[in-house]
Amino acid sequence: MLATDAVPVAHGKAPAMNVTEAVDRRVSVRAFLDKPVPGDLVKEILVAAQRAPSGGNLQPWKVHALAGAPLEALKAKVAANPGGETPEYNVYPDNLWDPFRTRRFECGEDLYASIGIPRDDKPARLRQLFRNTQFFGAPVGIFFSLDRKLGQPQWADVGMYMQTVM
């Protein structure tokens, strides 16, 4: 297990690609090789991402990366309680309106079509949804958090950090 708070970053490394290339190459991955990722590489990525902007340089995030036995134990615990806990907040607003509702619907339709799950096959859709809780087989699970007393601007800071990690 790797846990990191704000750590100084060495400056001066040349980027491997420009921002436009990085954005153009971004993809959502839902299948991973069963190949360990070196902890030093994970830490290097997390430390480099600390260059992300944060208001007042608070860097309010905490990061926990799990791999190996700790990750497998977490996945087993989650699988034992598939309903999970009641969320503290809604991911989407109640009665989502257009154009957001249509975008969300079309994205879901495209996803399931791309992996050959018909709309009327609810059990297959639920099995695919459950794969979220198993990290789609990823060898590392990364969790981002911040102190509950911090506010919405710090949520944005964590979002920028997460995007930089990605």
Buried (B, 14 or more C-beta within 10 A) or exposed (E): EBEBEBEEEEEEEEEEEEEEEEEEEEEEEBEEEEEEBEBEEBBEBBBBBBEBEBEEEEBBBBBBBBBEEBBEEBBEEBEEEEEEEEEEEEEEEEEEEEEEEEEEEEEEEEBBEEEEBEEEEEEBBEEBEEEEBBBEEBBBBBEBEBEEEBEEEBEBBBEBBBEBBE
